[in-house]
């Protein structure tokens, strides 16, 4: 396999750029293709059937471009579509749930962990399942916090309304004295300051982006597919709808300027609805 093939990262929209940001810090020599399904965001309020279909289409598109690793940077897609993606996509696929859980278990002292995420992620129980597999004694409390997503996208992170909503959402975690809170949604790291202010300094906030990047580094080295010394790594962005705000919000999430943005209309993605595993397999192999 060509070691300089890019890593594919996808999310329902801009949120996954918080994950890409950590990848750029941990693996700066790699090339990246980022896909934000901006035409169909949010995933977090949709049914699992729809989230699985969208995730398969976007991932198949990325696999078709030629990638060596796929990162499902969306918690909702990680919670609902990961098994299907692993069956269809012929390169290693990593999610953002397992790395976050491992980190949370390492950080807790009292064994009480809180989980916040989109409605789809929390309803799936995916975090609890992974947590229990690793340590059945851990107590968990979870709650969806859907209003956090628009607050992050509007950059209302210091607005009093955001603090009010955070107080309402997080009360149950404070009452139950969790000492670790998992930020189980790509947008929540943007709201870290307000969440931490409400939860207090004794509660550790876990965002899985950094642990996911470390896991990717391990997988690349185990498979001997880490990029060779690369003086000009490339970064390409694909969106299913090039909205006026994408670059502005994106740059805030990513922490750097964004060039190279291509619009891939939904009709092109829907083409992958009928593409079978063998075809994706063959096309990816031809590219690799
Ligand atoms: N990226 C989604 C997640 O991490 C949040 C936005 C959405 O609902 O699509 O779950």
Boltz pocket constraint, residues with backbone or C-beta under 6 A from the ligand:
constraints:
  - pocket:
      binder: B
      contacts: [[A, 11], [A, 12], [A, 13], [A, 15], [A, 16], [A, 41], [A, 42], [A, 43], [A, 44], [A, 45], [A, 73], [A, 74], [A, 75], [A, 76], [A, 77], [A, 118], [A, 121], [A, 149], [A, 184], [A, 185], [A, 186], [A, 187]]
      max_distance: 6.0
